[in-house]
Amino acid sequence: MRVTQSMLSSNMLRNLNTSYNKMAKYQEQLNSGKVINRPSDNPVVAVKGMGYRVDLDKNEQYQRNMGQAHSWLDSTDEALGQAGSVLIRVKELIVQAASDTNTSDDREKINQEITQIKQHLQDLANTRVGENYIFSGTNTNSPLFKADGTIQSSTDLTGLKKPIEVNVFDGIKMQINTEVVDLFNDIDTFMGELEDLLTSGATGKEIGDKLGVNSTDGTNQTILGLDSLTENVLAKRAEVGAKQNRVELMENRLQLQEVNVTKLMSKNEDTDYAKTITEMATAESIHQASLSVGAKIIQQTLVDFIR
Amino acid sequence: MRSTFMGLEASKRGLFTQQSALYTTGHNISNANTLGYSRQRVNMETTPGFPSPGLNTGKSAGHIGTGVQAHSVQRIRDEFVDRQYRQETNKLGYWQSTTQSISQMEDIMSEPSEFGINQAFTEFWKSMEDVVADPKDTAARQVMISKGQSLAESFNYMDTQLKQIQGNIGNEINVVTSEVNSLLKQIADINKQVQAIEPNGYMPNDLYDARDVLLDKLNDIIPVSISYEKSGGAALAIAEGSMTITFKPADGSPAIDLVKGKDFATIQTTDTADKAIDGNVDDPLTNSYFEFGEISINGIGGATAKVNYDQLESSKGKLAALIDAFGHSGGQGIYPEMLSKLDELASTFIEKFNNIHMSGSIDGTGNAAFDLNGNPGEAFFTGTTARDMKVVDGIRPEDLAVSDTPHEEGNNKNIRELAKLQSTVIGELQGGTFQTFYKSLIGELGVKGQQAATLEYNSTTIRLQIENNRASHNSVSLDEEMTNMITFQQAYNANARMITVIDETLDKIINGMGRAGL
């Protein structure tokens, strides 16, 4: 094949151009830290990358939702815990009141404490997280006990017993409030009856009988259930505890997923620096070689030798 | 009986012929870097021998040579390689232009990235999840409205930008069409000159070269076939004649002459409304363009022809690539397809989102969406396309229908439905979610872009190969020309010496003979 100067020079230019292209690509990969910069570089990597980004953003959001779940469940647990210990104090006071050694003056004092405790329990039922009353179902603007001390009714507030749920993962939701309307209602009724009993002037024996303190079999007991109320509070606390556990498990899962997705995303689109720098160095030396060879080839023609 | 001065004549011819060859060498060297130049050589041939036959011719040994003459000057060119080169140029023109169209689209869509529609969707979803966590928080609700606006604006931006590029492509179609017309005219002009020169027995080599360069350029834009028509008169057998350029419709319809002799056709690329495609907005209401309709050809001798999309050879020539990008045949083409997919995505999202926001169910048949004041939810987005998608003007944070029951400010049932929409499979969108549908658009674009880039690279490589092949035939080698220069110079010198020798012999006869004894 006949080869001319113009072929040599155009070939040289083409080779230089190719090696510049290569170096530009490596440089872009090194500068941006990504192996692709547009979908056509590698459609599969691009589309996967878009998916991973969505996964990561979702993960971040779910973790944020977890914070909300935590604060609601913690507040619920706290409130129920306090209610439980207050009920124990009520038990002590009942036993004390059932004793005939107390005068009516003493019972008056016990009653005063009972009234305060009743108030406190209502306050507990009106616990708030931020601007939200957490025991009022979806009617989070309304306290469970109104200012006059009466409880809200489901006919006024349609959402009183409704669950509030947040999403903790794709398709997985978790109820963050706890339905305790009936429980607080029962406690409040009990406390009201207790007050009435204490102010009725009944004797210690009568009080003991009606409250079932004196006998174990419950004969003569007319005011039911301090013990069952305490049990119910405990049961609710157990429910909240289980939810807290679930939140923690979910949180761990989300953190694990975050690590995994980040790793996959990095593997998918991040530049392998060691490899790329090596390739860059190779491309550079090839480029230098073609430059020096090119300069030598084109230097001389026959003109230089004809005299 | 031979002539006394025959030798002088023969050597004089030698001088002139070698001189012509030397000049041609000079021409070659001068044009070593001229685009499309083919090296030329002087075809030398011997002049008729002596004596010529005849009744009265004396008997002598013959033929004695009478010297040399330059028969013709010819360019060195391989028509077969030229043909290959043009075929590959067709493909390269197509893929180069397609790669560019797609890469511009990729620039606008800018995926994968931390901005763009995909991210806007995710951000909007996140803002909804924040409302889920705290349904009556005005700040969270306000953020959700803003994120909704930014999603709508992302769609608006894509639509505007894609249409702008589409307009630029329309404009390029216009430019390329005029370029074709200019090339056809120039080729016809050269034909005219060739027709004037060839009958005189000359070879217009430089005109041939210029014509071939124009033909290469034309083939970059549209694939054409060529044939030659010999000139009459004393035209040499090796003269190429005038070039006839024809366009062969891909469906086998009769070929259309674009250039024939000094006549040429003009073409116009028109849209479906029979108006020239010029890149100006055709429908200001939707800011869109009418798609490609046909190429109308004002042919030679008043003949007219129309070439529609199906008659264009696929994947050949820049014009076809531009038309493929610009749009043709009822919404086909790279840009119209992407635009309509975006419209589809936007309109489906607007519809489904509004359904849930207004009724609590995706098909719009419910009554479970209420705002903070206990009123039923109203539309959140307006519009039906990517262009006019917009969050309803004046929507306030309390207007978001977050609850499924009136007057339950902590109820987040409906906002959860809205947030769920993002990951809901929608039958209308090829059974994907909004984001996977969009992702598949990007994937498809990427695959198309990759294919175009690969084919462009392949065509470039093949064409380079062919270009080298062609250069191997016709490009000027300076070393070769130097060698020729020496050859012709020495031959010239030798001819001159020959004349001196003959002069000396004549001197002997004229001045030296018949002077015996003087």
Interface residues (C-beta under 8 A of the other chain):
Chain A: M1 R2 V3 T4 Q5 S6 M7 S10 N11 R14 I36 R38 P39 S40 D41 N42 P43 V44 A46 V47 G49 M50 G51 R53 V54 D57 K58 E60 Q61 Y62 R64 N65 Q68 G130 E131 N132 S136 G137 T138 N139 T140 N141 L157 T158 G159 K162 I164 E165 V166 N167 D170 G171 K173 E269 T301 L302 V303 I306
Chain B: A32 N33 I102 S103 E106 D107 M109 E111 P112 E114 N118 Q119 F121 T122 E123 W125 K126 E129 D130 V132 A133 D134 P135 K136 D137 S403 T405 P406 H407 E408 E409 G410 N411 N412 R416 A419 S423 Q435 K439 S440 I442 G443 L445 G446 V447 K448 G449 Q450 A452 A453 L464 E467 N468 A471 S472 H473 S475 V476 S477 L478 D479 E480 M482 T483 I486
